[in-house]
């Protein structure tokens, strides 16, 4: 009888642990500091994506990333999940294209987080 009781307690706590660990909570997106396209995001993109032969003015490959409209359209921004956008997948290496390409250095974690937070804050043209 005592063994059955201990077994039931073990199963109960195992189930509770499984239920609690499987719960997913959407993280709150901080509104402060507000990430600015003009000050924060455009600076990152200009310094890493718009150099000659890539997404700049001259000899660009496939598409440009020169302004807000270019980034929204060509980065696939507008989906409900920022991590599923073409821009995010490219800068994190989770897409078919890894940007910026070698031998250029990849974006830093801070740069990636800045772009992600900007998208999660609504990808405003500010």
C-alpha positions, 0 to 999 in steps of 0.5 A, a space after each residue: 500500500 505504501 509503495 503504491 502511494 509513493 508510486 502515485 506521488 512520483 507519477 503525479 509530480 512527474 506529470 506536473 513537471 512535464 506540464 509546467 515545462 511544456 508551457 510556452 509563454 510569449 515574451 513581452 516585447 520591451 517598448 523602451 528603448 524604442 528602436 529607431 529605423 533611422 538611427 539604429 537599423 539603417 546604420 546596421 544595414 548600411 554598414 553591412 549590406 549596402 556595400 558595392 556589389 550587394 544591396 547598394 546603389 551600384 551593381 546590386 545583387 537581386 534587390 536593394 536595401 537602401 531605405 525603409 521601403 526596401 527593407 520592409 519589402 525585400 526583407 519580408 517584414 510583415 509576418 506575425 513572427 519576426 523570426 520567420 522573416 527573410 531578413 532575420 533568417 538571412 542575418 542569423 544564418 537560418 535561411 538559404 542565404 547567409 548575410 553578409 556573405 563571406 569574407 565579410 564578418 557576420 552581424 554581432 549578436 547586439 546588431 541582430 537583437 537590435 533588428 529583431 527588437 525593431 521588428 517586434 516593436 512593429 518595424 516602424 519607420 522612425 
